[in-house]
């Protein structure tokens, strides 16, 4: 984990949120399928980074992604970085309203989902939970279907 210097956000809180979220049974660690471990030396599989919108955009552009239009985060797959946009981390999104904790869990799970090879999907039935790989920062409704916010890969666990 990495936090851009100069951000007025709590880096320890970010690190704790990432660790707890990813190793929750409702996350990608589901039933021991994976484990996520913080390391302090050696070569990590990826680095999840909390960064300003400009720094996020720079890293995401290395993978051909433009995060500036919707001010979003990304998995910069051409690099070792999974970028979490500090503005979204601090403010959340309209789709989650005041539920900033749940929004942050979704943000972590969604971007790590990309790192694990999962693509965007949407819910199929009105009123269902949105899949964590739905672009929930942008929308909860599509094609006349309204989904409910969901921060988890395996919400029923």
TIDREN-230793 format. One record per residue: x, y, z of N, C-alpha, C, O in turn; residue in one letter. Coordinates in nm, 3 decimals. Each point is the difference from the previous one (the first is absolute). Layout:
BEGIN
X  Y  Z  X  Y  Z  X  Y  Z  X  Y  Z  A $
...
***
This chain:
BEGIN
0.084  -0.117  0.000  -0.084  0.117  0.000  0.088  0.123  0.000  0.111  0.001  0.053  X $
-0.165  0.102  -0.115  0.076  0.122  -0.014  -0.098  0.117  0.005  -0.111  -0.010  -0.051  X $
0.153  0.119  0.113  -0.081  0.121  0.006  0.086  0.114  -0.050  0.111  0.022  0.049  X $
-0.162  0.051  -0.145  0.073  0.114  -0.056  0.029  0.102  0.110  -0.088  0.034  0.079  X $
0.211  0.015  -0.075  0.038  0.102  0.097  -0.077  0.128  -0.028  -0.025  0.036  -0.115  X $
-0.013  0.032  0.222  -0.068  0.128  -0.012  -0.151  -0.009  0.003  -0.068  0.103  0.007  X $
0.014  -0.224  -0.012  -0.146  -0.013  0.011  -0.041  0.025  0.145  0.068  -0.044  0.093  X $
-0.177  0.111  -0.075  -0.050  0.025  0.135  -0.099  -0.109  0.039  -0.112  0.029  0.044  X $
0.154  -0.153  -0.061  -0.082  -0.116  0.034  0.082  -0.092  0.089  0.123  0.001  -0.005  X $
-0.190  -0.080  0.084  0.064  -0.089  0.096  0.050  -0.126  -0.070  -0.079  -0.089  -0.033  X $
0.209  0.080  0.011  0.059  -0.115  -0.067  -0.016  -0.129  0.078  -0.019  -0.106  -0.059  X $
0.026  0.113  0.192  -0.018  -0.120  0.082  -0.143  -0.052  -0.011  -0.021  -0.121  -0.005  X $
-0.075  0.211  -0.001  -0.140  -0.040  -0.017  -0.019  -0.067  -0.136  -0.071  -0.100  -0.012  X $
0.133  0.156  -0.091  -0.006  -0.060  -0.134  0.057  -0.141  0.002  -0.063  -0.093  -0.049  X $
0.181  0.077  0.106  0.065  -0.131  0.005  -0.086  -0.102  0.076  -0.013  -0.114  -0.043  X $
-0.043  0.156  0.154  -0.086  -0.089  0.079  -0.126  -0.038  -0.079  -0.042  -0.115  0.001  X $
-0.017  0.213  -0.068  -0.121  -0.027  -0.079  0.028  -0.098  -0.113  -0.080  -0.090  -0.024  X $
0.192  0.106  -0.044  0.036  -0.091  -0.109  0.019  -0.141  0.055  -0.056  -0.096  -0.054  X $
0.134  0.083  0.159  0.029  -0.132  0.057  -0.128  -0.070  0.048  -0.022  -0.117  -0.031  X $
-0.060  0.189  0.106  -0.124  -0.059  0.053  -0.098  -0.034  -0.111  -0.064  -0.105  0.002  X $
0.052  0.194  -0.100  -0.094  -0.024  -0.109  0.040  -0.122  -0.081  -0.083  -0.088  -0.023  X $
0.207  0.082  -0.021  0.042  -0.109  -0.088  -0.002  -0.136  0.068  -0.019  -0.101  -0.067  X $
0.039  0.097  0.196  0.002  -0.128  0.071  -0.134  -0.035  0.066  -0.009  -0.100  0.071  X $
-0.092  0.181  -0.095  -0.135  -0.032  0.046  -0.053  -0.117  -0.083  0.028  -0.007  -0.120  X $
-0.102  -0.082  0.180  -0.052  -0.117  -0.071  -0.093  0.037  -0.115  -0.019  -0.080  -0.092  X $
-0.038  0.200  0.094  -0.088  0.045  -0.109  0.080  0.058  -0.116  -0.056  0.030  -0.106  X $
0.185  -0.013  0.125  0.087  0.057  -0.102  0.063  -0.112  -0.083  -0.049  -0.113  -0.001  X $
0.157  0.146  -0.068  0.067  -0.096  -0.089  0.070  -0.111  0.077  0.041  -0.099  -0.061  X $
-0.026  0.112  0.192  0.060  -0.106  0.082  -0.101  -0.108  0.034  0.030  -0.092  0.076  X $
-0.148  0.101  -0.130  -0.115  -0.087  0.026  0.038  -0.146  0.027  0.059  -0.067  -0.085  X $
-0.093  0.021  0.205  0.024  -0.139  0.041  0.144  -0.047  -0.023  0.024  -0.116  -0.034  X $
0.070  0.206  0.051  0.141  -0.035  -0.015  0.047  -0.011  -0.143  0.109  -0.051  -0.026  X $
-0.189  0.099  -0.068  0.037  -0.007  -0.142  0.131  0.075  -0.027  0.080  -0.040  -0.084  X $
-0.061  0.150  0.156  0.120  0.081  -0.015  0.032  0.061  0.136  -0.086  0.009  0.088  X $
0.211  0.030  -0.072  0.036  0.080  0.117  0.075  0.123  -0.050  0.070  -0.005  -0.101  X $
-0.086  0.111  0.173  0.067  0.126  -0.034  0.086  0.038  0.118  -0.048  0.015  0.112  X $
0.176  0.001  -0.139  0.096  0.025  0.106  0.080  0.125  -0.031  0.046  0.020  -0.112  X $
-0.032  0.063  0.211  0.084  0.118  -0.012  0.144  -0.041  0.019  0.033  -0.070  0.096  X $
0.054  0.111  -0.186  0.142  -0.029  0.016  0.078  0.131  0.009  -0.043  0.102  -0.053  X $
0.156  -0.108  0.119  0.083  0.120  0.017  0.131  -0.010  -0.077  0.075  0.097  -0.008  X $
-0.049  -0.214  -0.049  0.118  -0.017  -0.085  -0.032  -0.108  -0.102  -0.099  -0.073  0.014  X $
0.181  0.063  -0.115  -0.026  -0.098  -0.104  -0.087  0.059  -0.110  -0.033  0.119  0.002  X $
-0.005  -0.203  -0.095  -0.077  0.043  -0.117  -0.149  -0.030  0.020  -0.038  -0.116  0.006  X $
-0.046  0.219  0.004  -0.143  -0.024  0.016  -0.065  -0.040  -0.133  0.052  0.030  -0.107  X $
-0.165  -0.099  0.115  -0.079  -0.030  -0.119  -0.060  0.127  -0.058  -0.012  0.015  -0.121  X $
-0.026  0.077  0.208  -0.051  0.131  -0.040  0.011  0.094  0.118  0.018  -0.043  0.114  X $
-0.028  0.172  -0.142  0.003  0.103  0.104  -0.128  0.081  -0.013  -0.026  0.060  -0.104  X $
-0.055  -0.059  0.208  -0.121  0.081  -0.001  0.036  0.137  0.056  0.052  0.011  0.111  X $
-0.079  0.092  -0.189  0.050  0.133  0.027  -0.113  0.101  0.011  -0.085  0.009  -0.088  X $
0.084  0.067  0.196  -0.093  0.111  0.018  0.071  0.124  -0.051  0.106  0.038  0.051  X $
-0.164  0.027  -0.153  0.070  0.111  -0.064  -0.098  0.108  -0.045  -0.120  -0.024  -0.015  X $
0.174  0.142  -0.005  -0.079  0.112  -0.049  -0.060  -0.033  -0.137  0.049  -0.091  -0.067  X $
-0.153  0.162  0.025  -0.055  -0.024  -0.133  0.104  0.014  -0.112  -0.002  -0.077  -0.096  X $
0.092  0.175  0.106  0.102  0.017  -0.104  0.097  -0.117  -0.005  0.032  -0.050  -0.108  X $
0.016  0.005  0.224  0.092  -0.114  0.003  -0.072  -0.127  -0.045  0.058  -0.081  -0.072  X $
-0.182  0.064  0.115  -0.080  -0.114  -0.046  -0.009  0.002  -0.152  0.020  -0.103  -0.064  X $
-0.050  0.217  0.007  -0.012  0.012  -0.146  0.131  -0.034  -0.070  -0.001  -0.066  -0.104  X $
0.114  0.110  0.159  0.131  -0.030  -0.060  0.025  -0.150  -0.005  0.040  -0.054  -0.103  X $
-0.062  -0.014  0.216  0.024  -0.145  0.005  -0.098  -0.076  -0.087  0.038  -0.095  -0.068  X $
-0.164  0.136  0.070  -0.101  -0.071  -0.080  0.025  0.018  -0.149  -0.026  -0.091  -0.079  X $
0.076  0.207  0.040  0.031  0.026  -0.141  0.107  -0.097  -0.051  0.002  -0.030  -0.120  X $
0.084  -0.019  0.207  0.103  -0.096  -0.041  -0.063  -0.130  -0.049  0.065  -0.079  -0.069  X $
-0.191  0.057  0.105  -0.073  -0.119  -0.045  -0.109  0.038  -0.099  -0.090  -0.080  -0.028  X $
0.098  0.201  -0.025  -0.096  0.044  -0.101  -0.136  0.038  0.057  -0.099  0.001  -0.074  X $
0.092  0.029  0.202  -0.127  0.033  0.065  -0.007  0.149  0.031  0.097  0.059  0.046  X $
-0.213  0.001  -0.071  -0.022  0.141  0.030  -0.093  0.010  0.120  -0.120  -0.026  -0.012  X $
0.174  0.064  0.126  -0.081  0.011  0.122  -0.047  0.143  0.024  -0.070  0.026  0.098  X $
0.107  0.066  -0.187  -0.030  0.141  0.025  -0.145  0.036  -0.026  -0.052  0.092  0.063  X $
-0.015  -0.162  -0.153  -0.138  0.035  -0.036  -0.094  -0.017  0.119  -0.077  0.090  0.033  X $
0.083  -0.205  0.032  -0.089  -0.029  0.113  0.072  0.002  0.134  -0.059  -0.034  0.102  X $
0.186  0.076  -0.102  0.078  0.010  0.124  -0.002  -0.132  0.077  -0.037  -0.003  0.118  X $
0.075  -0.104  -0.185  -0.010  -0.134  0.058  0.137  -0.060  0.030  0.104  0.062  -0.024  X $
-0.105  -0.182  0.078  0.119  -0.078  0.032  0.025  -0.099  -0.113  -0.078  -0.006  -0.094  X $
0.187  -0.071  0.102  0.025  -0.100  -0.104  0.100  -0.105  0.048  0.074  0.019  0.096  X $
-0.075  -0.130  -0.169  0.108  -0.096  0.008  0.091  0.031  -0.118  -0.038  -0.025  -0.114  X $
0.154  0.080  0.140  0.094  0.030  -0.108  0.074  -0.129  -0.035  0.115  -0.020  0.041  X $
-0.181  -0.065  -0.116  0.045  -0.138  -0.024  0.137  -0.011  -0.065  0.068  -0.101  0.016  X $
-0.025  0.203  -0.088  0.132  -0.002  -0.062  0.110  0.029  0.102  0.119  -0.009  -0.032  X $
-0.158  0.043  0.153  0.095  0.029  0.108  -0.035  -0.087  0.121  -0.092  -0.082  -0.007  X $
0.163  0.101  0.116  -0.031  -0.073  0.123  -0.104  0.072  0.084  -0.034  -0.047  0.109  X $
-0.018  0.160  -0.157  -0.085  0.086  0.083  -0.150  -0.019  -0.022  -0.048  -0.006  -0.113  X $
-0.022  -0.005  0.225  -0.146  0.012  0.003  -0.024  0.136  0.065  0.033  0.020  0.117  X $
-0.090  0.072  -0.192  -0.010  0.139  0.043  -0.138  0.031  0.059  -0.102  -0.022  -0.065  X $
0.102  0.072  0.187  -0.123  0.046  0.065  0.004  0.152  0.003  0.088  0.061  0.061  X $
-0.185  -0.001  -0.127  -0.009  0.145  -0.011  -0.036  0.059  0.137  -0.107  -0.030  0.054  X $
0.195  0.113  0.000  -0.019  0.056  0.134  -0.127  0.085  0.010  -0.061  0.007  0.106  X $
0.023  0.057  -0.215  -0.122  0.080  0.002  -0.122  -0.089  0.020  -0.088  0.031  0.080  X $
0.083  -0.143  -0.152  -0.110  -0.096  0.018  0.007  -0.063  0.140  -0.104  -0.021  0.063  X $
0.223  -0.009  -0.017  0.017  -0.060  0.133  -0.057  0.094  0.106  -0.067  -0.045  0.094  X $
0.092  0.173  -0.107  -0.043  0.098  0.100  -0.148  0.035  -0.012  -0.068  0.021  0.100  X $
0.017  -0.013  -0.224  -0.135  0.051  -0.022  -0.104  -0.105  -0.035  -0.119  0.023  0.016  X $
0.164  -0.139  -0.064  -0.094  -0.103  -0.042  -0.065  0.032  -0.133  0.060  0.064  -0.086  X $
-0.183  -0.110  0.070  -0.074  0.025  -0.124  -0.148  0.015  0.032  -0.046  -0.044  0.106  X $
-0.027  0.106  -0.196  -0.144  0.017  0.019  -0.070  -0.135  0.016  -0.099  -0.010  0.073  X $
0.149  -0.091  -0.139  -0.066  -0.131  0.003  0.001  -0.063  0.140  -0.087  -0.081  0.031  X $
0.182  0.118  0.052  0.008  -0.053  0.136  -0.046  0.100  0.106  -0.012  -0.035  0.117  X $
-0.014  0.157  -0.157  -0.047  0.101  0.095  0.095  0.015  0.116  0.120  0.019  -0.018  X $
-0.174  -0.027  0.139  0.079  0.018  0.123  0.074  -0.126  0.043  0.071  0.002  0.100  X $
-0.085  -0.110  -0.172  0.061  -0.129  0.038  0.147  -0.007  -0.046  0.036  -0.084  -0.082  X $
0.047  0.173  0.135  0.139  0.010  -0.044  0.080  -0.127  0.030  0.085  -0.039  -0.080  X $
-0.111  -0.025  0.192  0.073  -0.122  0.035  -0.028  -0.109  -0.103  0.093  -0.064  -0.050  X $
-0.220  0.042  0.019  -0.037  -0.101  -0.100  0.054  0.039  -0.138  0.044  -0.087  -0.076  X $
-0.047  0.216  0.045  0.054  0.043  -0.130  0.150  -0.032  -0.009  0.046  -0.048  -0.103  X $
0.027  0.073  0.208  0.144  -0.029  -0.001  0.026  -0.149  -0.015  0.093  -0.040  -0.070  X $
-0.175  -0.043  0.134  0.014  -0.145  -0.016  -0.024  -0.039  -0.146  0.073  -0.081  -0.056  X $
-0.176  0.139  -0.005  -0.029  -0.029  -0.140  0.116  0.043  -0.089  0.041  -0.073  -0.090  X $
0.011  0.191  0.115  0.110  0.054  -0.080  0.121  -0.094  0.004  0.059  -0.029  -0.104  X $
-0.024  -0.016  0.221  0.112  -0.094  0.014  -0.030  -0.130  -0.073  0.081  -0.046  -0.081  X $
-0.196  -0.013  0.109  -0.036  -0.128  -0.062  -0.012  0.010  -0.152  0.041  -0.092  -0.071  X $
-0.097  0.200  0.022  -0.017  0.016  -0.144  0.136  0.007  -0.071  0.023  -0.072  -0.097  X $
0.064  0.158  0.145  0.130  0.016  -0.069  0.088  -0.124  0.015  0.070  -0.036  -0.094  X $
-0.073  -0.029  0.209  0.076  -0.124  0.016  -0.062  -0.109  -0.087  0.071  -0.086  -0.051  X $
-0.202  0.089  0.035  -0.066  -0.094  -0.091  0.057  0.009  -0.140  0.022  -0.102  -0.066  X $
0.002  0.225  0.019  0.064  0.015  -0.131  0.139  -0.063  0.001  0.038  -0.069  -0.095  X $
0.038  0.092  0.202  0.136  -0.057  0.009  -0.006  -0.152  -0.005  0.093  -0.064  -0.050  X $
-0.199  0.007  0.101  -0.017  -0.146  0.001  -0.058  -0.052  -0.132  -0.017  -0.121  -0.017  X $
-0.013  0.212  -0.076  -0.045  -0.042  -0.133  -0.149  0.012  -0.027  -0.047  -0.047  -0.103  X $
-0.027  0.108  0.193  -0.144  0.015  -0.020  -0.032  0.129  -0.074  0.061  0.104  0.024  X $
-0.157  -0.111  -0.115  -0.043  0.115  -0.079  -0.130  0.057  0.054  -0.061  -0.055  0.092  X $
0.019  0.167  -0.151  -0.125  0.062  0.042  -0.120  -0.085  -0.038  -0.005  -0.060  -0.107  X $
-0.092  0.055  0.198  -0.128  -0.067  -0.022  -0.108  0.087  0.064  0.031  0.095  0.073  X $
-0.158  -0.126  -0.099  -0.111  0.071  0.062  -0.098  -0.101  0.058  0.004  -0.118  -0.034  X $
-0.092  0.166  0.120  -0.102  -0.090  0.055  -0.106  -0.025  -0.107  -0.020  0.081  -0.090  X $
-0.048  -0.194  0.102  -0.095  -0.043  -0.102  -0.145  0.024  0.038  -0.088  -0.004  -0.087  X $
0.061  0.030  0.214  -0.138  0.005  0.046  -0.021  0.123  0.088  0.081  0.029  0.088  X $
-0.190  0.043  -0.112  -0.034  0.118  0.078  -0.002  -0.034  0.149  -0.063  -0.097  0.042  X $
0.132  0.177  0.037  0.004  -0.018  0.145  0.109  -0.091  0.051  0.021  -0.009  0.121  X $
0.050  -0.060  -0.210  0.110  -0.087  0.042  0.119  0.084  0.047  0.012  0.117  -0.033  X $
0.075  -0.181  0.110  0.127  0.064  0.034  0.084  0.015  -0.126  0.006  -0.091  -0.083  X $
0.057  0.205  0.069  0.093  0.019  -0.111  0.120  -0.091  0.021  0.050  -0.010  0.113  X $
-0.001  -0.056  -0.217  0.126  -0.074  0.015  0.112  0.099  0.035  -0.002  0.115  -0.045  X $
0.098  -0.158  0.122  0.109  0.090  0.037  0.074  0.050  -0.124  0.064  0.105  0.005  X $
-0.071  -0.180  -0.114  0.069  0.042  -0.123  -0.087  0.091  -0.088  0.041  0.035  -0.110  X $
-0.158  0.003  0.158  -0.076  0.105  -0.068  0.067  0.133  0.032  0.058  0.015  0.107  X $
-0.065  0.080  -0.198  0.062  0.130  0.021  -0.087  0.084  0.095  -0.063  0.097  -0.042  X $
0.061  -0.137  0.167  -0.091  0.060  0.098  0.035  0.144  0.036  -0.084  0.071  0.054  X $
0.205  -0.028  -0.082  0.033  0.141  0.022  -0.078  0.088  -0.097  -0.027  0.116  0.028  X $
-0.009  -0.174  -0.142  -0.068  0.075  -0.106  -0.151  -0.020  -0.001  -0.074  0.096  -0.020  X $
0.028  -0.220  0.040  -0.144  -0.026  -0.015  -0.043  -0.125  0.076  0.078  -0.092  0.024  X $
-0.205  0.093  0.014  -0.064  -0.119  0.057  -0.118  -0.043  -0.087  -0.060  -0.105  0.024  X $
0.028  0.185  -0.125  -0.110  -0.036  -0.089  0.049  -0.007  -0.144  0.090  0.074  -0.041  X $
-0.152  -0.164  -0.034  0.035  -0.016  -0.141  -0.116  -0.070  -0.070  -0.062  -0.089  0.058  X $
0.034  0.127  -0.179  -0.101  -0.067  -0.082  -0.131  -0.023  0.075  -0.062  -0.106  -0.016  X $
0.019  0.202  0.097  -0.126  -0.012  0.073  0.008  -0.085  0.126  -0.101  -0.022  0.067  X $
0.218  -0.026  -0.034  0.022  -0.083  0.120  0.073  0.085  0.104  0.098  0.068  -0.031  X $
-0.147  -0.072  0.154  0.067  0.071  0.109  0.056  -0.102  0.098  -0.072  -0.084  0.054  X $
0.201  0.093  -0.032  0.071  -0.092  0.091  0.018  0.069  0.135  -0.013  0.122  0.011  X $
0.044  -0.201  0.089  0.031  0.053  0.133  0.152  -0.002  0.019  0.067  -0.089  -0.050  X $
-0.013  0.188  0.123  0.144  0.003  0.023  0.049  -0.127  0.070  -0.070  -0.055  0.085  X $
0.189  0.012  -0.122  0.058  -0.121  0.058  0.152  0.009  -0.005  0.057  0.009  -0.108  X $
0.009  -0.011  0.223  0.146  0.010  0.000  0.075  -0.133  -0.010  0.123  -0.001  -0.002  X $
-0.195  -0.112  -0.004  0.065  -0.130  0.017  -0.006  -0.090  -0.123  -0.097  0.002  -0.076  X $
0.203  -0.080  0.057  0.003  -0.101  -0.106  -0.093  -0.116  0.032  -0.062  -0.057  -0.089  X $
0.052  0.022  0.217  -0.084  -0.112  0.046  -0.087  0.050  0.116  0.025  -0.035  0.115  X $
-0.127  0.115  -0.145  -0.077  0.065  0.107  -0.079  -0.095  0.089  -0.037  0.038  0.112  X $
0.010  -0.157  -0.157  -0.081  -0.094  0.079  0.081  -0.078  0.103  -0.057  -0.075  0.079  X $
0.187  0.092  -0.079  0.086  -0.077  0.092  -0.009  0.050  0.142  0.065  -0.053  0.089  X $
***
